[in-house]
Amino acid sequence: MNHSLQFRLSIWLAGCLVMVTLGGVAMSFGLAFHEANEFQDDLLRQVAALVDYQHLSQTPRNAKSVMTGDDDSRVIIQMLMQRSADEVSDQGDSALALPHDLPDGVQTITIGAVDWRVFIKPLDNGVRVAVSQPTSVRNEIAKDSALRTLIPLLILLPLLIILVGILIKQMFRPVRSLALSLDTRPEQELGLLDESELPQEIKPFVAAINRLLSRVERSVNTQRRFVADAAHELRSPLTALSLQAERLSEADMPMAARERVITLRQGMARTQALINQLLALARIQEGKPNRHTSVSLQRIIRLVLEDLIPQAEQKKIDVGMANDVDISIAADEMELKILVKNLVDNAIRYTPKNGRIDMSIDVTEGLATLLIVDNGPGIQEDDRQRVFDAFFRVLGNEQAGSGLGLSIVKTAADNMGAAIELGHANPYPPYGLSVAVKFKQFSAPPSAKS
């Protein structure tokens, strides 16, 4: 999480928002508090002006006037007469003991450990009116006013942080989409990434990735061409050697020499099969989508069985279709035939004599599944991913093979957008092998729709 650009950007922006908001809150509180105090001072001035307007100063020399109410509006009005310093005026219990030498205007004084805000105004007859209010009351009013200003800001701060997080997440969505598209790409797909929807700051990085992909694609294509060319060059001499070995086997020779010739011919046959597999793998790895057409899966299975039935009959293996469902696959016909042929060929190789291989086609939940089940030894769960690697062979396997069959099947399936699942055909030994090829791009042929 510490290396997440989105997380760090969110944290820094949230921190900046909190700091700026708290600074604004402090300034707003100070200004609102000052404005509320100014308003209260204006209130004292207005009360004094009202006293002067109503000629309340024409009261006797020792008169007092006290306005009381709730704590938010309590104001004390009293008259200050001109007198000597030792003269005391009896103004009652409610009047404040204000010094008579107070200057005119607004001021704060302390009387009996209580702070008062006092406004003193001289009247026409020489009497001065004093309007007083406890500072605790006015401060409480000022704080309430300031808090009413701050509460909306404090409430909006978490909402603002959440909105910033959502906006950052939305801004990074093209990057996540790009990562998802890379994760879901087939292994053989090395095309360039789309830069059109990316932020300007990310484009140089993606452009560098595209240049790397181009270099990797050129290197991979060079290797594929080398393998294909080498396989092509080897086919002719191997064919010639096979013919010479066949002619040699017809000649008179001792039994020991004849056995060695048979072994030689078997070795050359395996080498020819390996070369054919290499050529098939190189062809399929080209993966050109524009070659895809609509191909009947039942027809491909019939073509494959025509080629492999003699091989199955030698081992007395029963090979057949469990149903007559047919679908059309969006694929290259040759690739689909290679896929089915390699799966059936593997099943025949590893199924013991007098065994059984069942094939079926099923359509469920928007997927078309080709299922091939045999009663051979099966593949253990630990090896089910590795068997798709080129030249990988399960330990203890005595069957002759190149180790390329399932690698070719996997590459062909990726080109078609299909998935392959391996499993046990039986819950007990011999486990057998169940191979399910699930096609996403398919349709029912016209004959099946009618």
C-alpha positions, -999 to +999 in steps of 0.1 A: +000+000+000+029+023+007+040+021-030+005+028-043+004+061-062-033+064-058-031+058-020-003+083-015-020+109-037-053+104-017-035+107+016-016+139+006-046+155-009-067+146+022-040+160+045-038+192+025-076+195+026-076+190+063-049+216+069-064+242+046-099+235+060-087+238+096-069+270+088-100+283+072-120+272+102-097+290+125-099+322+104-136+319+101-140+314+138-119+344+146-137+366+121-171+354+132-162+359+169-149+394+161-180+403+141-203+390+169-185+411+194-188+441+172-225+434+168-228+433+206-209+466+209-233+481+183-262+468+204-248+487+235-245+519+214-281+515+201-294+511+236-276+542+247-289+561+217-324+549+225-320+562+261-310+596+248-338+596+222-364+588+249-350+614+273-346+588+300-319+609+314-344+634+329-348+611+358-338+622+394-301+625+402-300+591+419-323+572+395-313+540+378-328+520+349-322+483+346-332+462+315-333+425+322-342+395+302-326+361+294-289+357+295-285+364+258-301+398+261-293+410+296-283+447+296-279+471+325-285+508+321-275+534+347-268+571+349-234+584+360-237+618+376-209+643+380-198+642+416-167+645+438-145+615+442-158+607+477-195+610+468-215+578+468-248+574+450-273+548+461-285+532+429-298+499+443-286+464+443-289+459+405-266+488+396-229+483+390-203+501+411-189+519+381-161+543+386-173+578+376-140+586+360-145+561+332-138+576+298-165+578+272-169+550+247-167+512+248-144+495+273-140+464+294-138+466+332-138+441+360-162+444+389-162+417+416-142+392+395-167+396+367-158+412+334-182+437+319-184+454+286-195+490+292-205+517+268-206+553+282-222+581+264-226+617+276-260+633+273-270+669+267-277+677+304-242+666+315-253+632+327-236+602+312-255+569+305-237+536+310-249+505+292-233+473+305-233+437+296-214+407+310-186+396+287-194+360+294-228+364+279-215+383+248-186+358+244-211+329+245-232+346+219-201+352+198-190+316+201-224+303+192-224+325+161-189+314+151-197+277+156-228+280+134-205+293+107-180+265+113-203+235+115-211+234+078-174+235+070-166+207+094-195+185+081-184+191+045-147+182+051-152+144+053-175+146+023-149+165+004-122+140+013-145+111+001-152+130-032-115+135-038-108+098-032-136+089-057-123+114-083-088+100-080-101+065-084-120+075-115-089+092-129-069+060-124-096+038-141-079+039-175-047+025-159-066-003-142-084-011-174-050-013-192-037-036-165-068-058-168-064-060-206-028-071-202-037-097-176-064-112-199-042-113-230-032-146-244+004-155-240+011-152-277-005-118-281+022-091-283+002-064-300+006-027-289-014-012-261-040+014-268-029+048-256-059+068-266-078+068-233-047+072-210-038+103-191-010+124-207+013+116-178+010+078-183+015+078-221+053+080-221+054+049-198+029+030-220+048+041-251+080+026-237+061-007-230+048-007-266+084-003-279+095-032-256+066-053-269+076-046-305+112-057-298+099-088-280+076-096-309+104-093-334+126-116-313+099-142-309+090-141-346+127-146-354+128-177-331+096-191-346+109-186-382+141-203-372+123-233-357+100-235-388+128-231-412+149-257-394+120-281-393+114-276-431+151-282-438+151-314-418+120-329-435+137-336-468+168-354-455+148-373-430+123-384-457+153-396-478+168-415-449+134-431-442+132-443-478+168-456-476+160-474-443+128-489-459+148-502-489+175-515-465+150-534-445+140-553-477+175-565-482+189-599-470+207-594-437+212-612-404+185-610-378+206-588-355+211-563-383+174-564-392+165-556-355+188-526-356+172-514-389+138-516-373+150-496-343+165-471-367+132-467-386+113-462-354+137-435-343+133-417-377+095-420-374+096-403-340+119-376-354+096-370-383+066-368-359+086-342-338+093-321-369+057-322-379+047-311-344+073-283-345+059-271-378+023-273-365+033-253-333+051-226-354+021-223-377-004-220-348+017-195-328+013-170-357-023-166-343-039-145-371-075-138-361-085-128-397-083-165-407-112-174-384-142-189-402-173-209-391-163-245-388-185-275-380-170-293-350-187-327-359-171-326-394-137-319-379-141-348-354-150-372-383-119-361-403-097-367-373-112-401-366-107-411-402-070-405-397-066-420-362-090-450-363-063-474-376-041-464-347-070-471-323-078-504-339-043-516-334-049-513-296-085-524-299-097-491-284-134-482-287-135-446-299-169-429-305-193-400-301-217-401-272-242-378-289-248-361-323-249-325-312-232-302-337-220-266-334-200-242-356-168-228-341-154-194-351-118-206-358-093-215-384-102-249-397-067-263-397-061-250-362-093-267-349-084-299-366-049-299-351-064-292-317-089-321-319-063-344-335-037-339-308-063-345-280-076-377-296-041-389-305-030-384-268-060-403-256-053-432-279-016-432-269-022-434-232-054-455-231-044-492-225-054-519-249-092-528-250-098-493-235-125-468-243-126-432-255-158-412-254-164-378-270-194-355-267-205-320-275-226-300-250-240-265-250-248-249-216-247-214-201-234-198-232-205-222-236-200-250-261-179-279-246-160-306-264-155-334-238-130-362-244-129-389-217-106-420-216-097-447-191-060-443-191-037-434-162-048-397-162-027-367-151-021-358-115-033-324-103+002-311-097+011-317-133-020-303-150-006-269-156+029-280-166+017-305-192+009-275-214+046-264-215+066-274-246+086-307-242+072-314-207+066-351-201+051-366-170+076-387-150+072-424-154+056-421-188+067-449-211+048-438-242+067-423-271+060-387-278+075-353-284+060-334-254+045-308-278+009-321-282-008-304-253+014-272-259+000-271-294-036-277-281-032-248-255-019-224-282-047-233-306-073-229-278-059-194-269-062-183-305-099-193-305-106-178-272-113-212-257-104-227-223-091-261-214-099-280-182-082-313-172-096-336-146-100-372-135-126-393-154-130-417-125-127-411-087-106-443-083-077-459-102-074-460-131-084-424-129-085-418-166-084-383-181-112-359-188-104-330-212-130-303-216-125-276-243-149-247-237-156-225-267-171-190-263-174-181-300-198-206-315-232-210-331-256-238-342-252-247-379-281-241-402-290-278-403-293-279-365-315-248-364-341-261-388 
